[in-house]
Amino acid sequence: MKHKASIFGMYVSPEHRGNGIARTLLEKALLQAGNLKSIEQVNLTVVTTNDSAKRLYSSIGFHSYGTEKRAIKYKGEYFDEEYMVLFL
């Protein structure tokens, strides 16, 4: 498992969205991961209905490799999560 890194819980508040902050945060995290010689891939999950986040991740090079149905339950409502990976 030492060859993998994970991005977990990335969030930009609504009033700061659309300014490239999420892209910058992600690029900086990937740069740090790339500097660690043992890291070969970065994994993340994203709620399937979060189209803007999925577009961002895809534009940086992440690829989908599966979906977990009913991965999150919040206030009685279920949400599916898409699994994505970027090979460094």
Secondary structure in CASP SS format (residue, H / E / C, confidence):
PFRMAT SS
TARGET T0000
AUTHOR 0000-0000-0000
METHOD secondary structure of the structure
MODEL  1
M C 1.00
K C 1.00
H C 1.00
K E 1.00
A E 1.00
S E 1.00
I C 1.00
F C 1.00
G C 1.00
M C 1.00
Y C 1.00
V C 1.00
S C 1.00
P H 1.00
E H 1.00
H H 1.00
R C 1.00
G C 1.00
N C 1.00
G C 1.00
I H 1.00
A H 1.00
R H 1.00
T H 1.00
L H 1.00
L H 1.00
E H 1.00
K H 1.00
A H 1.00
L H 1.00
L H 1.00
Q H 1.00
A H 1.00
G H 1.00
N H 1.00
L C 1.00
K C 1.00
S C 1.00
I C 1.00
E C 1.00
Q E 1.00
V E 1.00
N E 1.00
L E 1.00
T E 1.00
V E 1.00
V E 1.00
T C 1.00
T C 1.00
N C 1.00
D H 1.00
S H 1.00
A H 1.00
K H 1.00
R H 1.00
L H 1.00
Y H 1.00
S H 1.00
S H 1.00
I H 1.00
G C 1.00
F C 1.00
H E 1.00
S E 1.00
Y E 1.00
G E 1.00
T E 1.00
E E 1.00
K E 1.00
R E 1.00
A E 1.00
I E 1.00
K E 1.00
Y E 1.00
K C 1.00
G C 1.00
E E 1.00
Y E 1.00
F E 1.00
D E 1.00
E E 1.00
E E 1.00
Y E 1.00
M E 1.00
V E 1.00
L E 1.00
F E 1.00
L C 1.00
END
